[in-house]
Amino acid sequence: MAGFAPPPLASAGAHAAGGGPPSRSARGSPPPGLVGTLPKMGAVDEYFATLDEAARSAYERIRDVALAEVPGAEQGFSYGMAALKYEGKPLLGFRAAKEHLSVFPFSPAAVEAVKGRLESDWVSKGTIRFSSDHPLPDSVVVDLVRSRVAEIDRPRRPDH
C-alpha cells in the first residue's frame, strides 16, 4: 500500500488514548504485582557488581563478616565510595585499585587496633590495602568493625 503511514507514537508523557498521566511502567515503577517482590540492591552491592570475580568475592566476604557483627548496618556512600554505615556514620568503605583492594574504616584508631597483624607496607593512617590472593583475615575485619562501632557509640562531649 503506497502512502500508508503508521499512526504517531504517544510520547512518554502522554497517555496512549490522547493525554492523561503516563502509565506506571513509563514512570519507572514496577508493574502492579511486582511491588515489594524484587530484592533491593544497595550502593555496596552495586559497586561490587562492577568488580571482577576475585575482587568481588574478597569484598563480599568482608561485607558478610561486617554485617554479622552489625546486622543493622546500611549500604550507602561516604567520601565518594561505597560504604557500610552504622547509626548514619561511615563504618567501612570499599575501593578497588588496579594493584590492590582497600577498606577504609574511617578511623585511624581502628586501623591502629589491627595494624600489628598486617603487613606494614599495606597499612596507612586510614586505609588497609590487601589483595584477593592475600585477603584480610576475618578476625581483623571483626576487630576493625568492633573498634569503629565503639567509636561511633562513644558519647561525644557537648561543645561549649
mmCIF file of the C-alpha atoms, coordinates in Angstrom:
data_MODEL
# 
_entry.id   MODEL 
# 
loop_
_atom_site.group_PDB 
_atom_site.id 
_atom_site.type_symbol 
_atom_site.label_atom_id 
_atom_site.label_alt_id 
_atom_site.label_comp_id 
_atom_site.label_asym_id 
_atom_site.label_entity_id 
_atom_site.label_seq_id 
_atom_site.pdbx_PDB_ins_code 
_atom_site.Cartn_x 
_atom_site.Cartn_y 
_atom_site.Cartn_z 
_atom_site.occupancy 
_atom_site.B_iso_or_equiv 
_atom_site.pdbx_formal_charge 
_atom_site.auth_seq_id 
_atom_site.auth_comp_id 
_atom_site.auth_asym_id 
_atom_site.auth_atom_id 
_atom_site.pdbx_PDB_model_num 
ATOM 1   C CA . MET A 1 1   ? 0.000  0.000   0.000  1.00 0.00 ? 1   MET A CA 1 
ATOM 2   C CA . ALA A 1 2   ? 1.660  3.119   -1.172 1.00 0.00 ? 2   ALA A CA 1 
ATOM 3   C CA . GLY A 1 3   ? 1.333  6.152   1.056  1.00 0.00 ? 3   GLY A CA 1 
ATOM 4   C CA . PHE A 1 4   ? 0.398  4.234   4.230  1.00 0.00 ? 4   PHE A CA 1 
ATOM 5   C CA . ALA A 1 5   ? 1.951  5.651   7.398  1.00 0.00 ? 5   ALA A CA 1 
ATOM 6   C CA . PRO A 1 6   ? 1.535  4.200   10.877 1.00 0.00 ? 6   PRO A CA 1 
ATOM 7   C CA . PRO A 1 7   ? -0.184 6.401   13.446 1.00 0.00 ? 7   PRO A CA 1 
ATOM 8   C CA . PRO A 1 8   ? 2.142  8.612   15.506 1.00 0.00 ? 8   PRO A CA 1 
ATOM 9   C CA . LEU A 1 9   ? 3.537  7.100   18.694 1.00 0.00 ? 9   LEU A CA 1 
ATOM 10  C CA . ALA A 1 10  ? 2.443  8.560   22.003 1.00 0.00 ? 10  ALA A CA 1 
ATOM 11  C CA . SER A 1 11  ? 5.198  10.415  23.854 1.00 0.00 ? 11  SER A CA 1 
ATOM 12  C CA . ALA A 1 12  ? 6.382  9.076   27.205 1.00 0.00 ? 12  ALA A CA 1 
ATOM 13  C CA . GLY A 1 13  ? 4.448  11.842  28.937 1.00 0.00 ? 13  GLY A CA 1 
ATOM 14  C CA . ALA A 1 14  ? 1.214  11.364  27.061 1.00 0.00 ? 14  ALA A CA 1 
ATOM 15  C CA . HIS A 1 15  ? -1.371 8.687   27.644 1.00 0.00 ? 15  HIS A CA 1 
ATOM 16  C CA . ALA A 1 16  ? -1.888 6.432   24.618 1.00 0.00 ? 16  ALA A CA 1 
ATOM 17  C CA . ALA A 1 17  ? -5.544 7.470   24.460 1.00 0.00 ? 17  ALA A CA 1 
ATOM 18  C CA . GLY A 1 18  ? -4.614 11.115  23.966 1.00 0.00 ? 18  GLY A CA 1 
ATOM 19  C CA . GLY A 1 19  ? -3.478 12.697  27.237 1.00 0.00 ? 19  GLY A CA 1 
ATOM 20  C CA . GLY A 1 20  ? -3.505 11.913  30.921 1.00 0.00 ? 20  GLY A CA 1 
ATOM 21  C CA . PRO A 1 21  ? -0.772 10.582  33.144 1.00 0.00 ? 21  PRO A CA 1 
ATOM 22  C CA . PRO A 1 22  ? 1.843  8.156   31.890 1.00 0.00 ? 22  PRO A CA 1 
ATOM 23  C CA . SER A 1 23  ? 1.482  4.501   32.783 1.00 0.00 ? 23  SER A CA 1 
ATOM 24  C CA . ARG A 1 24  ? 3.244  3.038   35.846 1.00 0.00 ? 24  ARG A CA 1 
ATOM 25  C CA . SER A 1 25  ? 5.910  1.457   33.629 1.00 0.00 ? 25  SER A CA 1 
ATOM 26  C CA . ALA A 1 26  ? 6.507  4.756   31.818 1.00 0.00 ? 26  ALA A CA 1 
ATOM 27  C CA . ARG A 1 27  ? 7.164  6.397   35.214 1.00 0.00 ? 27  ARG A CA 1 
ATOM 28  C CA . GLY A 1 28  ? 9.796  3.765   36.064 1.00 0.00 ? 28  GLY A CA 1 
ATOM 29  C CA . SER A 1 29  ? 7.740  1.991   38.728 1.00 0.00 ? 29  SER A CA 1 
ATOM 30  C CA . PRO A 1 30  ? 7.435  -1.768  38.682 1.00 0.00 ? 30  PRO A CA 1 
ATOM 31  C CA . PRO A 1 31  ? 4.178  -3.083  37.267 1.00 0.00 ? 31  PRO A CA 1 
ATOM 32  C CA . PRO A 1 32  ? 1.412  -3.992  39.723 1.00 0.00 ? 32  PRO A CA 1 
ATOM 33  C CA . GLY A 1 33  ? 2.011  -7.347  41.383 1.00 0.00 ? 33  GLY A CA 1 
ATOM 34  C CA . LEU A 1 34  ? 5.812  -6.950  41.441 1.00 0.00 ? 34  LEU A CA 1 
ATOM 35  C CA . VAL A 1 35  ? 5.969  -4.207  44.040 1.00 0.00 ? 35  VAL A CA 1 
ATOM 36  C CA . GLY A 1 36  ? 7.936  -5.483  47.038 1.00 0.00 ? 36  GLY A CA 1 
ATOM 37  C CA . THR A 1 37  ? 8.987  -8.728  45.362 1.00 0.00 ? 37  THR A CA 1 
ATOM 38  C CA . LEU A 1 38  ? 12.283 -7.591  43.864 1.00 0.00 ? 38  LEU A CA 1 
ATOM 39  C CA . PRO A 1 39  ? 15.403 -7.501  46.060 1.00 0.00 ? 39  PRO A CA 1 
ATOM 40  C CA . LYS A 1 40  ? 16.725 -4.005  46.695 1.00 0.00 ? 40  LYS A CA 1 
ATOM 41  C CA . MET A 1 41  ? 20.349 -3.509  45.731 1.00 0.00 ? 41  MET A CA 1 
ATOM 42  C CA . GLY A 1 42  ? 22.383 -1.136  47.832 1.00 0.00 ? 42  GLY A CA 1 
ATOM 43  C CA . ALA A 1 43  ? 25.355 1.030   46.955 1.00 0.00 ? 43  ALA A CA 1 
ATOM 44  C CA . VAL A 1 44  ? 27.841 -1.571  48.201 1.00 0.00 ? 44  VAL A CA 1 
ATOM 45  C CA . ASP A 1 45  ? 26.241 -4.430  46.245 1.00 0.00 ? 45  ASP A CA 1 
ATOM 46  C CA . GLU A 1 46  ? 26.066 -2.252  43.127 1.00 0.00 ? 46  GLU A CA 1 
ATOM 47  C CA . TYR A 1 47  ? 29.745 -1.349  43.465 1.00 0.00 ? 47  TYR A CA 1 
ATOM 48  C CA . PHE A 1 48  ? 30.738 -4.984  43.987 1.00 0.00 ? 48  PHE A CA 1 
ATOM 49  C CA . ALA A 1 49  ? 28.833 -5.926  40.813 1.00 0.00 ? 49  ALA A CA 1 
ATOM 50  C CA . THR A 1 50  ? 31.262 -3.760  38.800 1.00 0.00 ? 50  THR A CA 1 
ATOM 51  C CA . LEU A 1 51  ? 34.330 -5.682  40.003 1.00 0.00 ? 51  LEU A CA 1 
ATOM 52  C CA . ASP A 1 52  ? 35.984 -8.819  38.692 1.00 0.00 ? 52  ASP A CA 1 
ATOM 53  C CA . GLU A 1 53  ? 35.088 -12.093 40.389 1.00 0.00 ? 53  GLU A CA 1 
ATOM 54  C CA . ALA A 1 54  ? 38.176 -12.276 42.629 1.00 0.00 ? 54  ALA A CA 1 
ATOM 55  C CA . ALA A 1 55  ? 37.776 -8.732  43.972 1.00 0.00 ? 55  ALA A CA 1 
ATOM 56  C CA . ARG A 1 56  ? 34.013 -9.121  44.330 1.00 0.00 ? 56  ARG A CA 1 
ATOM 57  C CA . SER A 1 57  ? 34.421 -12.354 46.285 1.00 0.00 ? 57  SER A CA 1 
ATOM 58  C CA . ALA A 1 58  ? 37.021 -10.826 48.639 1.00 0.00 ? 58  ALA A CA 1 
ATOM 59  C CA . TYR A 1 59  ? 34.831 -7.795  49.311 1.00 0.00 ? 59  TYR A CA 1 
ATOM 60  C CA . GLU A 1 60  ? 31.649 -9.840  49.726 1.00 0.00 ? 60  GLU A CA 1 
ATOM 61  C CA . ARG A 1 61  ? 33.332 -11.888 52.446 1.00 0.00 ? 61  ARG A CA 1 
ATOM 62  C CA . ILE A 1 62  ? 34.373 -8.705  54.267 1.00 0.00 ? 62  ILE A CA 1 
ATOM 63  C CA . ARG A 1 63  ? 30.851 -7.293  53.909 1.00 0.00 ? 63  ARG A CA 1 
ATOM 64  C CA . ASP A 1 64  ? 29.343 -10.520 55.253 1.00 0.00 ? 64  ASP A CA 1 
ATOM 65  C CA . VAL A 1 65  ? 31.680 -10.569 58.270 1.00 0.00 ? 65  VAL A CA 1 
ATOM 66  C CA . ALA A 1 66  ? 30.915 -6.902  58.988 1.00 0.00 ? 66  ALA A CA 1 
ATOM 67  C CA . LEU A 1 67  ? 27.160 -7.459  58.703 1.00 0.00 ? 67  LEU A CA 1 
ATOM 68  C CA . ALA A 1 68  ? 27.371 -10.446 61.049 1.00 0.00 ? 68  ALA A CA 1 
ATOM 69  C CA . GLU A 1 69  ? 28.872 -8.068  63.628 1.00 0.00 ? 69  GLU A CA 1 
ATOM 70  C CA . VAL A 1 70  ? 26.473 -5.196  62.878 1.00 0.00 ? 70  VAL A CA 1 
ATOM 71  C CA . PRO A 1 71  ? 23.308 -6.614  61.310 1.00 0.00 ? 71  PRO A CA 1 
ATOM 72  C CA . GLY A 1 72  ? 21.679 -3.178  61.231 1.00 0.00 ? 72  GLY A CA 1 
ATOM 73  C CA . ALA A 1 73  ? 24.406 -1.597  59.103 1.00 0.00 ? 73  ALA A CA 1 
ATOM 74  C CA . GLU A 1 74  ? 23.108 0.034   55.932 1.00 0.00 ? 74  GLU A CA 1 
ATOM 75  C CA . GLN A 1 75  ? 24.611 0.448   52.499 1.00 0.00 ? 75  GLN A CA 1 
ATOM 76  C CA . GLY A 1 76  ? 25.390 3.908   51.231 1.00 0.00 ? 76  GLY A CA 1 
ATOM 77  C CA . PHE A 1 77  ? 28.178 6.225   50.180 1.00 0.00 ? 77  PHE A CA 1 
ATOM 78  C CA . SER A 1 78  ? 30.729 8.102   52.221 1.00 0.00 ? 78  SER A CA 1 
ATOM 79  C CA . TYR A 1 79  ? 33.591 10.224  50.974 1.00 0.00 ? 79  TYR A CA 1 
ATOM 80  C CA . GLY A 1 80  ? 32.730 9.213   47.416 1.00 0.00 ? 80  GLY A CA 1 
ATOM 81  C CA . MET A 1 81  ? 32.962 5.469   47.954 1.00 0.00 ? 81  MET A CA 1 
ATOM 82  C CA . ALA A 1 82  ? 30.552 2.635   48.620 1.00 0.00 ? 82  ALA A CA 1 
ATOM 83  C CA . ALA A 1 83  ? 30.351 2.075   52.349 1.00 0.00 ? 83  ALA A CA 1 
ATOM 84  C CA . LEU A 1 84  ? 28.527 0.342   55.135 1.00 0.00 ? 84  LEU A CA 1 
ATOM 85  C CA . LYS A 1 85  ? 27.053 2.829   57.588 1.00 0.00 ? 85  LYS A CA 1 
ATOM 86  C CA . TYR A 1 86  ? 26.106 2.470   61.226 1.00 0.00 ? 86  TYR A CA 1 
ATOM 87  C CA . GLU A 1 87  ? 23.907 4.998   63.011 1.00 0.00 ? 87  GLU A CA 1 
ATOM 88  C CA . GLY A 1 88  ? 24.222 7.186   59.905 1.00 0.00 ? 88  GLY A CA 1 
ATOM 89  C CA . LYS A 1 89  ? 28.006 7.301   60.170 1.00 0.00 ? 89  LYS A CA 1 
ATOM 90  C CA . PRO A 1 90  ? 30.518 5.558   57.887 1.00 0.00 ? 90  PRO A CA 1 
ATOM 91  C CA . LEU A 1 91  ? 31.587 2.176   59.216 1.00 0.00 ? 91  LEU A CA 1 
ATOM 92  C CA . LEU A 1 92  ? 33.637 0.556   56.450 1.00 0.00 ? 92  LEU A CA 1 
ATOM 93  C CA . GLY A 1 93  ? 34.321 1.808   52.919 1.00 0.00 ? 93  GLY A CA 1 
ATOM 94  C CA . PHE A 1 94  ? 35.400 -0.171  49.872 1.00 0.00 ? 94  PHE A CA 1 
ATOM 95  C CA . ARG A 1 95  ? 37.520 0.864   46.906 1.00 0.00 ? 95  ARG A CA 1 
ATOM 96  C CA . ALA A 1 96  ? 39.402 -1.288  44.419 1.00 0.00 ? 96  ALA A CA 1 
ATOM 97  C CA . ALA A 1 97  ? 42.524 -0.062  42.644 1.00 0.00 ? 97  ALA A CA 1 
ATOM 98  C CA . LYS A 1 98  ? 44.442 -1.623  39.792 1.00 0.00 ? 98  LYS A CA 1 
ATOM 99  C CA . GLU A 1 99  ? 47.095 -3.201  42.035 1.00 0.00 ? 99  GLU A CA 1 
ATOM 100 C CA . HIS A 1 100 ? 45.186 -3.753  45.289 1.00 0.00 ? 100 HIS A CA 1 
ATOM 101 C CA . LEU A 1 101 ? 41.895 -3.681  47.170 1.00 0.00 ? 101 LEU A CA 1 
ATOM 102 C CA . SER A 1 102 ? 41.283 -1.293  50.059 1.00 0.00 ? 102 SER A CA 1 
ATOM 103 C CA . VAL A 1 103 ? 38.993 -0.957  53.022 1.00 0.00 ? 103 VAL A CA 1 
ATOM 104 C CA . PHE A 1 104 ? 38.562 2.324   54.844 1.00 0.00 ? 104 PHE A CA 1 
ATOM 105 C CA . PRO A 1 105 ? 37.372 2.126   58.453 1.00 0.00 ? 105 PRO A CA 1 
ATOM 106 C CA . PHE A 1 106 ? 37.138 5.948   58.618 1.00 0.00 ? 106 PHE A CA 1 
ATOM 107 C CA . SER A 1 107 ? 39.163 5.876   61.805 1.00 0.00 ? 107 SER A CA 1 
ATOM 108 C CA . PRO A 1 108 ? 42.911 5.969   62.450 1.00 0.00 ? 108 PRO A CA 1 
ATOM 109 C CA . ALA A 1 109 ? 42.230 4.345   65.842 1.00 0.00 ? 109 ALA A CA 1 
ATOM 110 C CA . ALA A 1 110 ? 40.521 1.352   64.194 1.00 0.00 ? 110 ALA A CA 1 
ATOM 111 C CA . VAL A 1 111 ? 43.468 0.912   61.821 1.00 0.00 ? 111 VAL A CA 1 
ATOM 112 C CA . GLU A 1 112 ? 45.886 1.199   64.740 1.00 0.00 ? 112 GLU A CA 1 
ATOM 113 C CA . ALA A 1 113 ? 43.978 -1.559  66.591 1.00 0.00 ? 113 ALA A CA 1 
ATOM 114 C CA . VAL A 1 114 ? 44.817 -4.131  63.881 1.00 0.00 ? 114 VAL A CA 1 
ATOM 115 C CA . LYS A 1 115 ? 47.999 -2.668  62.383 1.00 0.00 ? 115 LYS A CA 1 
ATOM 116 C CA . GLY A 1 116 ? 50.354 -5.149  64.081 1.00 0.00 ? 116 GLY A CA 1 
ATOM 117 C CA . ARG A 1 117 ? 48.571 -8.088  62.433 1.00 0.00 ? 117 ARG A CA 1 
ATOM 118 C CA . LEU A 1 118 ? 49.016 -6.786  58.884 1.00 0.00 ? 118 LEU A CA 1 
ATOM 119 C CA . GLU A 1 119 ? 51.913 -6.205  56.505 1.00 0.00 ? 119 GLU A CA 1 
ATOM 120 C CA . SER A 1 120 ? 53.154 -2.727  57.381 1.00 0.00 ? 120 SER A CA 1 
ATOM 121 C CA . ASP A 1 121 ? 53.573 -1.525  53.797 1.00 0.00 ? 121 ASP A CA 1 
ATOM 122 C CA . TRP A 1 122 ? 49.873 -2.202  53.149 1.00 0.00 ? 122 TRP A CA 1 
ATOM 123 C CA . VAL A 1 123 ? 48.612 -0.081  56.033 1.00 0.00 ? 123 VAL A CA 1 
ATOM 124 C CA . SER A 1 124 ? 48.319 3.685   56.264 1.00 0.00 ? 124 SER A CA 1 
ATOM 125 C CA . LYS A 1 125 ? 46.622 6.013   58.713 1.00 0.00 ? 125 LYS A CA 1 
ATOM 126 C CA . GLY A 1 126 ? 43.115 5.485   57.304 1.00 0.00 ? 126 GLY A CA 1 
ATOM 127 C CA . THR A 1 127 ? 43.439 2.649   54.802 1.00 0.00 ? 127 THR A CA 1 
ATOM 128 C CA . ILE A 1 128 ? 44.127 -1.052  54.794 1.00 0.00 ? 128 ILE A CA 1 
ATOM 129 C CA . ARG A 1 129 ? 45.221 -2.499  51.461 1.00 0.00 ? 129 ARG A CA 1 
ATOM 130 C CA . PHE A 1 130 ? 45.188 -6.165  50.534 1.00 0.00 ? 130 PHE A CA 1 
ATOM 131 C CA . SER A 1 131 ? 44.701 -8.396  47.512 1.00 0.00 ? 131 SER A CA 1 
ATOM 132 C CA . SER A 1 132 ? 42.298 -11.147 46.605 1.00 0.00 ? 132 SER A CA 1 
ATOM 133 C CA . ASP A 1 133 ? 45.291 -13.526 46.824 1.00 0.00 ? 133 ASP A CA 1 
ATOM 134 C CA . HIS A 1 134 ? 46.044 -12.271 50.365 1.00 0.00 ? 134 HIS A CA 1 
ATOM 135 C CA . PRO A 1 135 ? 42.644 -11.322 51.826 1.00 0.00 ? 135 PRO A CA 1 
ATOM 136 C CA . LEU A 1 136 ? 42.086 -9.744  55.205 1.00 0.00 ? 136 LEU A CA 1 
ATOM 137 C CA . PRO A 1 137 ? 41.606 -12.337 57.934 1.00 0.00 ? 137 PRO A CA 1 
ATOM 138 C CA . ASP A 1 138 ? 38.066 -12.430 59.320 1.00 0.00 ? 138 ASP A CA 1 
ATOM 139 C CA . SER A 1 139 ? 39.404 -11.673 62.800 1.00 0.00 ? 139 SER A CA 1 
ATOM 140 C CA . VAL A 1 140 ? 40.929 -8.423  61.512 1.00 0.00 ? 140 VAL A CA 1 
ATOM 141 C CA . VAL A 1 141 ? 37.617 -7.401  59.914 1.00 0.00 ? 141 VAL A CA 1 
ATOM 142 C CA . VAL A 1 142 ? 35.763 -8.202  63.159 1.00 0.00 ? 142 VAL A CA 1 
ATOM 143 C CA . ASP A 1 143 ? 38.194 -6.107  65.204 1.00 0.00 ? 143 ASP A CA 1 
ATOM 144 C CA . LEU A 1 144 ? 38.052 -3.210  62.721 1.00 0.00 ? 144 LEU A CA 1 
ATOM 145 C CA . VAL A 1 145 ? 34.270 -3.187  62.836 1.00 0.00 ? 145 VAL A CA 1 
ATOM 146 C CA . ARG A 1 146 ? 34.100 -3.530  66.623 1.00 0.00 ? 146 ARG A CA 1 
ATOM 147 C CA . SER A 1 147 ? 36.580 -0.695  67.074 1.00 0.00 ? 147 SER A CA 1 
ATOM 148 C CA . ARG A 1 148 ? 34.672 1.592   64.728 1.00 0.00 ? 148 ARG A CA 1 
ATOM 149 C CA . VAL A 1 149 ? 31.286 0.738   66.294 1.00 0.00 ? 149 VAL A CA 1 
ATOM 150 C CA . ALA A 1 150 ? 32.675 1.521   69.757 1.00 0.00 ? 150 ALA A CA 1 
ATOM 151 C CA . GLU A 1 151 ? 33.953 4.840   68.437 1.00 0.00 ? 151 GLU A CA 1 
ATOM 152 C CA . ILE A 1 152 ? 30.576 5.709   66.901 1.00 0.00 ? 152 ILE A CA 1 
ATOM 153 C CA . ASP A 1 153 ? 28.703 4.637   70.047 1.00 0.00 ? 153 ASP A CA 1 
ATOM 154 C CA . ARG A 1 154 ? 31.004 6.593   72.365 1.00 0.00 ? 154 ARG A CA 1 
ATOM 155 C CA . PRO A 1 155 ? 29.119 9.623   73.628 1.00 0.00 ? 155 PRO A CA 1 
ATOM 156 C CA . ARG A 1 156 ? 30.536 12.868  72.362 1.00 0.00 ? 156 ARG A CA 1 
ATOM 157 C CA . ARG A 1 157 ? 31.230 15.719  74.714 1.00 0.00 ? 157 ARG A CA 1 
ATOM 158 C CA . PRO A 1 158 ? 28.951 18.659  74.012 1.00 0.00 ? 158 PRO A CA 1 
ATOM 159 C CA . ASP A 1 159 ? 30.709 21.662  72.522 1.00 0.00 ? 159 ASP A CA 1 
ATOM 160 C CA . HIS A 1 160 ? 30.775 24.678  74.818 1.00 0.00 ? 160 HIS A CA 1 
# 
